[in-house]
C-alpha cells in the first residue's frame, strides 16, 4: 500500500518523511552529549577554603585550621577576631596575649576574673575613669578612688583642704580650725596656730606647741574649755581634773568619759558627780560592750540602772542582760520580749543564760527556727512547747 502511495504521489513523500523525523525528534530529544558552555547566570557558587599546612607533604587546601593554628594566626597578625574561630573552651587562652593590645580585645574575654585584671591594667595605663564603669560592684568605686587625683574624693571643702594640707605639708590649705590645730600639733608648727579663729583653741594650740599651759590665765567657761582641749591635745586625763572642782559640768563629763573609753578604764567615771557618773557608766557600757559598767551603777539609782541594762540588752540583742532588771517587772518582760522576738541572730550561750524559764524556752524555740535545727528544741523545759518546736522545724 505504502509503495502505491509513494508511486502515485511523489510530491507527498518528502512531506511525510519530514513529519516522521520531526515526531522522532520531539519524542526522544537531542542525543548530542557534547558539553555546552553555560550562560553567565547559570554558573555554580564559588567555594573558598583556607588551606592548612599538613607537614612535609605540603598543604591540604580542604583541611580546617586547628585551635592552635588559629591562635598563632591571631597572634602573628595581632587580630583578636581570629580567636572567635577557636573552640569556646580555648577562646580566652587565645585572646589573653592580645588583651593588652586594646580595650576592645580585653572586653572579648569571657572569664570575668581575666577581664577584670585586664580592665584594671587598661584603666591604670590610660588613667581613664570610664574604664572603671566596666567593672562590677565595689570594684567600680575602688577603681575610681585609685585613679582619682589626690583628695578629690573627700566629701566637702573642709575635708579636701585638710587632705591637701597634710599631703603638701602646707597649713595654708586648711579651711577650718580643726585642721589648723591638728596640723600645728602634729608638725609642731607654731605658725599654723595663727590660722585658728577660736581664741581659746588658738591659745591651747600655741601652748601645746610651745610646751606651756595657757589655761590659768583664762576665766570661767573658757578656762574649763582650755583644760579639756589641753587634755585632748596632750592625750592625758590629768588636765580633766582641773575642770570645775565638782566635776558636774558637761565638759567635765565629756573629758572623763573620753579617757575612760580611751584607756578602757570605767573607774574614771567615779570622779564625776552622781548623775554624770551614771551616764558615764551607761555610755561606757555601750561604747565598750561591757555590761559590767552597768553593774557599777548603784542599785539604789534604779532608773539609771534599769536604763543601762535595758539599753545594753537592746543594743546588742543580748537577752541575758535582761536578767539584771527587776524580776518579773514590766521593764524586764519588755526587755526579754524585744530581744527574743526581734533579734536577727540569737546565740545558744545567750539563750542558755536567760534566768526566766518562760523566756529561756521562747529563746530556744526561736533559735531552733532561725537555725532550722530541731536540736535546740531539746533545751526547752516546757514539754508542749518542745513538741511544738520540733514539729515546726
Secondary structure, 3 states (H helix, E strand, C coil): CHHHHHHHCHHHHHHHHHHHHHHHHHHHCCCCCCCCCCCHHHCCCCCCCCCEECCCCCEECCCCCCHHHHHHHHHHHCCHHHHHHCCHHHHHHHHHCCCCCCHHHHHCCCCHHHHHHHHHHHHHHHCCHHHHHHCCCHHHHHHHHHHCCCCCCCCCHHHHHHHHHHHHCCHHHCCCHHHHHHHHHHHCCHHHHHHCCCHHHHHHHHHHHHCCCCHHHCCHHHHHHHHHHHHHHHCCHHHHHHCCCCCCCHHHHHHHHHHHHHCCCHHHHHHCCHHHHHHHHHHHHHHHCCCHHHHCCCCCCHHHHHHHHHHHHHHHCCHHHHHHCCCCCHHHHHHHHHHHHHCCCCCHHHHHCCCCHHHHHHHHHHHHHHHCCHHHHHHCCCHHHHHHHHHHC
